[in-house]
Amino acid sequence: MMSKNPNLTLTGPDLAALLCSRVCHDVISPVGAINNGLELLDEGGADADAMDLIRTSALNASVRLKFARLAFGASGSVGASIDTGEAERAAKDFAAAEKKTEVVWTGPRAIIAKNRVKLLLNLFLVAYSSIPRGGQIDITLENPEFDAKFTLVAKGKLMRLPPKFVEISTGEIEEAIDAHTIQPYYAVLLAEECGMKLGHSASAEEIVFTAEVIPA
């Protein structure tokens, strides 16, 4: 049994409010771009350009909302399970919408506890943020239904371990959690809820994130 992380101190209402802010932040840009495209059409601007902007932005907003539903939402009743195939599709669509990162997914498809799927997707977001200029993320699931282990390997031209994730998971929080840092906080919280231990390492070639079930 691992000891409780002393950094996980947010109340339920504060956690909910910050996660809502995060989701709004993620979708406000593409929704705003849709608005801009419609204004272009209203002004008689270049129809092809306006429609292209609207299509691209609508897809981006849709992908982000579908991802958020799985990564942050309840996704069904308490105790529900989720198909890892849904998580794979959400991660690949998320990356494809921005067209800068390739996702390679390896492992058996399974129906597993929703918090494990949410943890996996939140670790994906942490890995995604570690290669801001894009690259490749290899995601491997081992024995996902039982003594699960998730391994995410990020490779890119510019790589960095997300400092807030490191701080929350293995250090001491220096500044209050806000809407920008709630996501790595939530990833660490989910790991504790799942009874899974997080790990990370970095080299010149890659950054590796792991989550594995702690033996009883």
N, C-alpha and C positions, 0 to 999 in steps of 0.2 A: 504494500500500500504506500503510495507516494505521499509526502507531506503536502499540505495545501499551499499553493503559491500565495505568498502574502501580498502580492501586487493586485490580486483579484478582489477589489473592494467596492466596485460600483454596485449601487442598489438596482433593483429591477427596473424602476421607472427611468433612472438615468441611462441604463444600458439600452432600453427600448428607444428613448429619445435620441441617443447618439447614433444608433443603428438606422433609425428613420432618416436622420440628417445625412448619413452616409449614402443611403439609397437615393435620396433626393439630389444630392451632389452629383451622383453618377449619371442620372438621367436628365438633369436640367440642361446640359449642354446640347445633346442631340435633339431634345424637344425644342430648345430655342432655335436650333438650326432649321427645324421644320417650319417654324414660324417665319424665319427669314426667307425661306424658299417660297412660302405662300405670299409674302409681301412682294417678292419679286414678280410673281405671277400677276398679282393685283395691279402692279405698276406697269404691266406690259413688257417686263424684262425678257431676257432670253429664255424661252420656254424650256428648251432642252436642258440648259444649265440648272434652272430652277427645279425641274422635275428630278434631275439627277441628285441634287442636294437633298430634296425631300425623301427620295427613295433610300439613299444612303443613311440619312439621319434616322428615318423611321426604323430601318433594320437595326441600327445601333441601339436605339432606345428599347426595341423589343428584345434584343439579345440580352441587354443589361438587366431588364426587368425579369426575364425568365431565369437568368443566373441568380439574381438576388432572391427570387422566390425559393430556390433550392438552398442557397448558401446562408441566407439570413432568416427565411420564413419558416413557418411551422410545417409546411408541406404535408398537411394531413393531421390527423388526430394524435393525441399524446401516445407515444409508444409505437408510432407508425414506422414502417421500413420503406426504404427507397431503393430503386434499381440503380446499380452503379453505372448502367448504360445511360441513364438520364444525366448523371454527373459528367460522364465522358462527353456527351453531346453538348452539354452546357459549357464545359471548359473549351472545347474545340470551337464552338460558335463564338464564344467570347473573344478568343484570340483571333479568329478569322475576320471578325468585324473590324479590327484595327490593322489587320494585314501586316503585322511586323514580327509575329512570333508563331512558330510551329509547335504544335502539341503532339507528342507521341505517347500513346496510352497502351500499356501492357498489363495483362492480368485477367483473371477469370471474371465473367459477368456474374453478379450475385445480387440478391435482395438483402440489404443489411440495415442495421439500425440507422435512423435518420441522422442522429448526431455524428455518426462516423462519416456519413456522406458530407454533412455540413463542414466537418473538420477538414476533410479531403479538399473540398472546394475552397475553403478559407486558406489552407496551405498553398493551394494553387495561386491564389491572389498574392500571397506573400512572395512566392517564387517569381510570379509575374513582375512584381515591383522590384525584384532584385536585378532584372535586366531591362532597364528603362528604355533602351534603344532597340529592344527586340532581340530575338535569337531563337532558341529552342528549349522547350521544357519536356523532359522525359518523365512520365508518371508511371510508376510500377506498383501494382497491388499484389500483395502476397497473402494468401489465406484470409480474404476479407471478411468472411463470415464468423471466424473464430479468433485465433490469436493473430489478429491482423497486423500487417506492417505496410505502411505507405512510404514510398521513397520518391522524392521529386528532385530531379537534377536539372538545374538551369545553366544554360551556356549562352553567352552573348559577347558582343564587342566591349560593352561597358557593364561590368558586374560589381555589385556591392551587396553585402549582407544588410538587409533593412535594419537600421539601428534600433528602431522602436520595438521590433519583434524580439531582437536579442535582449534588449533592456527588460521587457515584460516577462519573457520566458526564463531568463537566467540571471537577471540583474536586479536593479532597484529602480523604480520609476522616479525620474527627476522632475517631470512636469505632469500636470493633470492630464488625464485622457480627454481628448476632444474628438470631433467628428472625423478628423484626419487620421487619428491614431486608434480609433475604436476597432477597426478591422483586425489588426494583429492582436489586440487585446481579446477580441472575440475568439480568434483562433486558439489562443492559449486557454481560454475559459472552456471551450469545447473539448480540448484535449483532456482537461481535468475531469469534465463531466463523463467522458468516454473511458476514463481509466487508461489513457494512452500517454506515453512519455514522448516528448518532443526532443529532437536533436537537430543540430545544424553544423556544417563545416564549410570552409571556403578554401579554394586553391586558385592558382592563376588560370586554370582551365575551366573550373566549374564551381557552382555552389550547390550543396546538397542539403535537403530538408528531409527529416524522417519523423514518422509517428508510429509507435508500436505499442501493442497491448502489454501492460505490465503483468507479469505472472502473479497469480493469486498467492 
